[in-house]
């Protein structure tokens, strides 16, 4: 029996998704990206001279995507709360 068959034979159910401090996790991750971005800005000239400005822009993208992720988490939590209220 192959590895895939062990998990797709219908005998096992997928576990419930883990819930945790999603807001805090996203905010901490976004904060780390933002701090890394700001910490590298004073050295932009060095990064540019060595062809590594993508380091800085990767951190900026991480912070931006983190903000988008935080908005998504807020919308998701609102929808879950609304669904729970409608079910009650």
C-alpha positions as CSV (number, residue, x, y, z in Angstrom):
1,X,0.0,0.0,0.0
2,X,1.4,3.4,-1.0
3,X,1.8,6.3,1.2
4,X,-1.0,8.3,-0.4
5,X,-3.4,5.4,0.0
6,X,-2.9,5.4,3.8
7,X,-4.3,8.9,4.0
8,X,-6.9,8.8,1.2
9,X,-8.6,5.4,1.8
10,X,-11.5,7.1,3.6
11,X,-10.8,5.4,7.0
12,X,-9.3,8.5,8.6
13,X,-10.8,11.9,9.0
14,X,-8.8,15.1,8.7
15,X,-8.1,16.7,12.1
16,X,-9.8,20.0,13.0
17,X,-7.8,23.1,12.1
18,X,-5.8,24.6,15.0
19,X,-7.0,27.9,16.3
20,X,-4.7,30.1,18.3
21,X,-3.8,33.8,18.8
22,X,-4.0,34.5,15.1
23,X,-4.1,38.3,15.4
24,X,-1.0,38.3,17.6
25,X,0.9,35.9,15.4
26,X,0.2,38.0,12.3
27,X,1.1,41.3,14.1
28,X,4.4,39.9,15.4
29,X,5.4,38.6,12.0
30,X,4.4,41.9,10.3
31,X,6.3,43.8,13.0
32,X,9.5,41.7,12.4
33,X,9.4,42.4,8.7
34,X,8.8,46.1,9.3
35,X,11.7,46.3,11.8
36,X,14.0,44.5,9.4
37,X,12.9,47.0,6.6
38,X,13.5,50.0,8.8
39,X,16.9,48.7,10.1
40,X,18.2,48.2,6.6
41,X,17.1,51.6,5.2
42,X,20.2,53.5,6.5
43,X,22.4,51.1,4.5
44,X,20.6,51.4,1.2
45,X,23.7,52.8,-0.5
46,X,25.7,49.7,0.5
47,X,23.0,47.3,-0.6
48,X,22.7,49.2,-3.9
49,X,26.5,49.1,-4.5
50,X,26.5,45.4,-4.0
51,X,23.4,44.6,-5.9
52,X,21.4,43.5,-2.9
53,X,18.6,46.0,-2.7
54,X,16.1,43.2,-3.0
55,X,16.9,42.4,0.7
56,X,15.2,45.7,1.6
57,X,12.3,45.3,-0.7
58,X,11.7,41.8,0.4
59,X,11.2,43.1,3.9
60,X,8.9,45.9,2.7
61,X,6.8,43.3,0.8
62,X,6.7,41.1,3.9
63,X,5.4,44.0,6.0
64,X,2.9,45.0,3.3
65,X,1.6,41.4,3.0
66,X,1.4,41.1,6.7
67,X,-0.9,44.2,6.8
68,X,-3.0,42.6,4.2
69,X,-3.0,39.3,6.2
70,X,-4.1,41.2,9.3
71,X,-7.0,42.7,7.5
72,X,-7.9,39.2,6.3
73,X,-7.8,37.9,9.8
74,X,-10.1,40.7,11.1
75,X,-12.6,40.0,8.3
76,X,-12.4,36.2,8.9
77,X,-13.0,36.6,12.7
78,X,-15.9,39.0,12.0
79,X,-17.5,36.4,9.6
80,X,-17.0,33.6,12.1
81,X,-18.6,35.6,14.9
82,X,-21.5,36.6,12.7
83,X,-22.0,33.0,11.6
84,X,-22.0,31.9,15.3
85,X,-24.6,34.5,16.2
86,X,-26.8,33.5,13.2
87,X,-26.6,29.9,14.3
88,X,-27.6,30.7,17.9
